[in-house]
Amino acid sequence: QVFSSVTSVLNMSVFKEQFVLEDLLQEIKRRSTALSFGPLQSNGLISVQGSFPEIKLLRDFLLLKAKCLSEDRRGESQSHQRPRRRLQQQQCKKELSSSVHDTDGESQMVVLDTDVYHYMKAFSPWRLQGSADVVISDVTDGDTTTLYIQSAGPRSGVGQISRIREQIEDHSIKLYSALCKERISFKEHTRAEKERYQRLCEHLKHNFPHVLMIHYDTHIDVIGSPSEILQFTKVVSS
């Protein structure tokens, strides 16, 4: 199974005071024609399915739209906006119209496919450790994991945070294109068979050092290059 499609749940309720959510959803659908959308729930949640890069673009677009709303609200609370505030709002709208998907300031974020994130964390954890002046935290929501890259000291600047974000993004894109996943299900197996599969997978770690195994109660996900996953599944099923 190649990472051709992921599913994410978006919370649209943050926009309900400023937009009719159904109208906003139609706008999003026009922008993101490659994505499939589920029904909009009464609590503002909606499931979206498509390729990970398209999901990432959509999420970043919505985050930037939320940021612009925040700028507008702060502007409305002041009878006389400062020129810098007006400039920030104009820049925000310009970024929104061109679908720029970076945040600014001392906190930036990266949205990753969760399987790619697990693989990166297992085999190149240094990419996610930040530095003495930069802290990286993560929040996993189903098929996507969001990394928050934040300043942790006076010496860290936007440039350093941006470089770390770009390095993570570049590496995740390479992994996304190179990896595939296979699922070994236990649903129709006895407890003894399940334990045998688990022991076998653990034993195979030495033969497949670049294959990631994620154990769950009902299955094991194995992630790696297509050739290694093919060999791995042949050994397990033999």
C-alpha positions in Angstrom: 0.0 0.0 0.0 1.7 3.2 -1.2 0.8 6.4 0.6 -1.6 7.5 -2.1 -4.4 8.8 0.1 -4.9 9.9 3.7 -8.0 11.0 5.6 -8.1 13.9 8.0 -10.8 15.5 10.2 -11.0 19.3 10.1 -12.7 21.4 12.7 -14.4 24.3 10.8 -16.2 25.6 13.9 -13.6 28.3 14.4 -15.1 30.1 11.3 -18.8 29.9 12.2 -18.9 33.4 13.7 -17.6 35.0 10.5 -18.8 32.7 7.7 -21.7 30.5 6.8 -19.9 27.2 7.0 -21.7 25.7 4.0 -20.6 28.6 1.9 -17.0 28.4 3.1 -17.1 24.7 2.4 -18.1 25.4 -1.2 -15.2 27.8 -1.6 -12.8 25.2 -0.2 -14.2 22.6 -2.6 -13.6 24.9 -5.6 -10.0 25.4 -4.4 -9.3 21.8 -3.6 -10.8 19.8 -6.5 -8.5 16.9 -5.9 -9.9 16.2 -2.4 -13.1 14.3 -1.4 -15.2 15.8 1.4 -17.6 14.0 3.8 -20.7 15.6 5.2 -20.3 18.7 7.4 -21.3 17.8 10.9 -23.4 20.1 13.2 -20.3 20.6 15.4 -18.2 21.8 12.5 -16.2 18.7 11.9 -15.7 17.3 8.4 -13.6 14.5 7.0 -11.4 15.1 4.0 -9.7 12.5 1.9 -7.0 12.8 -0.7 -3.2 12.9 -1.2 -1.1 14.1 1.7 0.3 17.1 -0.1 -3.2 18.3 -1.0 -4.4 17.7 2.6 -1.4 19.7 3.8 -2.2 22.6 1.5 -5.8 22.7 2.6 -4.9 22.7 6.3 -2.3 25.4 5.9 -4.8 27.5 3.9 -7.3 27.2 6.7 -4.8 28.0 9.3 -3.8 31.1 7.4 -7.4 32.1 7.0 -7.9 31.7 10.7 -4.9 33.9 11.3 -6.3 36.6 9.0 -9.6 36.5 11.0 -7.6 37.1 14.1 -5.9 40.1 12.6 -9.3 41.5 11.4 -10.8 41.1 14.9 -7.9 42.9 16.5 -8.2 45.6 13.9 -11.9 46.1 14.5 -11.3 46.5 18.3 -9.2 49.6 17.5 -10.9 52.8 16.2 -7.6 53.9 14.6 -5.4 51.2 13.2 -1.7 51.8 13.1 -0.1 51.7 9.6 1.8 48.5 10.6 -1.4 46.8 11.6 -3.0 47.7 8.3 0.1 46.5 6.5 -0.1 43.1 8.4 -3.7 42.7 7.4 -3.0 43.5 3.8 -0.1 41.1 3.7 -2.2 38.4 5.4 -4.9 38.7 2.7 -2.2 38.7 0.0 -0.8 35.5 1.4 -4.2 33.9 1.6 -5.1 34.7 -2.0 -1.9 33.1 -3.2 -2.2 30.1 -0.9 1.1 30.7 0.9 1.4 28.1 3.6 3.9 29.3 6.1 3.2 30.8 9.4 5.4 33.6 10.6 7.0 34.9 13.8 8.6 32.8 16.5 6.3 29.8 16.0 5.9 27.8 12.8 4.2 24.5 12.0 4.6 21.5 9.7 1.8 19.0 8.9 3.1 15.5 8.2 1.6 12.2 7.3 1.5 10.3 10.6 3.2 7.2 9.2 6.0 9.3 7.7 6.3 11.1 11.1 6.7 7.7 12.9 9.3 6.6 10.4 11.3 9.8 10.7 11.1 9.7 14.5 12.4 6.1 14.5 15.2 6.4 11.9 16.2 10.1 11.9 15.1 11.5 15.3 17.7 14.2 15.2 15.6 16.0 12.6 12.8 16.4 15.2 14.9 17.4 18.2 15.2 21.1 17.4 18.2 22.8 19.1 19.1 24.6 22.3 17.0 27.6 21.1 14.2 25.8 19.2 11.6 23.4 20.7 9.6 21.0 18.5 6.3 19.6 19.9 3.9 17.3 18.1 0.1 16.7 18.0 -1.2 13.6 16.2 -4.7 13.7 14.7 -5.4 10.4 12.9 -3.5 10.3 9.6 -1.8 13.7 10.1 0.7 14.9 12.8 1.3 18.6 13.3 4.7 19.7 14.5 5.0 23.1 16.2 8.4 24.7 16.0 8.9 27.4 18.6 11.5 29.7 19.9 13.0 28.6 23.2 15.7 31.2 23.7 16.6 34.8 22.9 19.1 33.7 20.2 16.6 31.9 18.0 15.1 33.9 15.2 12.7 33.4 12.4 15.5 32.3 10.1 16.6 29.5 12.3 13.0 28.3 12.8 12.3 28.5 9.1 15.4 26.5 8.3 14.4 23.7 10.7 10.9 23.7 9.2 12.2 23.5 5.7 14.5 20.7 6.5 11.7 18.6 8.1 9.4 19.4 5.1 12.0 18.4 2.5 12.9 15.2 4.3 9.2 14.2 4.8 8.5 14.7 1.1 11.3 12.4 0.2 10.1 9.8 2.6 6.5 10.2 1.5 7.6 9.4 -2.1 9.8 6.5 -1.1 7.9 4.6 1.5 5.0 2.2 1.5 3.0 0.5 4.2 1.5 -3.0 4.6 -0.8 -4.1 7.4 -0.7 -7.5 9.0 -4.2 -8.0 10.5 -5.0 -10.2 13.5 -8.8 -10.1 13.2 -9.2 -13.6 12.0 -6.4 -15.2 13.9 -6.3 -16.9 17.3 -4.4 -15.5 20.2 -1.6 -18.0 19.6 -1.3 -17.0 16.0 -1.2 -13.4 16.9 1.6 -14.0 19.3 3.5 -16.0 16.7 3.2 -13.1 14.2 4.4 -10.7 16.8 7.5 -12.8 17.7 8.3 -13.4 14.1 8.1 -9.6 13.3 10.4 -8.9 16.2 12.8 -11.5 15.1 12.9 -10.1 11.5 14.0 -6.7 12.8 17.7 -7.8 12.4 17.1 -8.8 8.8 15.1 -5.7 7.9 16.8 -2.9 9.9 15.1 -0.1 7.8 11.6 -1.4 8.2 9.5 0.2 10.9 7.0 -2.0 12.8 4.2 -0.4 14.7 2.3 -2.8 16.9 -1.4 -2.5 17.7 -3.9 -4.8 19.4 -5.6 -5.8 16.1 -2.7 -5.5 13.6 0.9 -4.6 12.9 1.8 -1.9 10.4 5.1 -2.3 8.6 6.6 0.7 6.8 9.6 0.8 4.5 10.7 0.8 0.9 8.5 -1.1 -1.5 11.1 -3.8 -2.1 11.8 -4.4 1.6 8.1 -4.5 2.4 7.5 -7.0 -0.3 10.3 -9.3 1.0 9.1 -8.8 4.6 5.5 -9.8 3.9 6.7 -12.8 1.9 8.7 -14.1 4.9 5.9 -13.4 7.3 3.2 -15.2 5.1 5.4 -18.2 4.3 
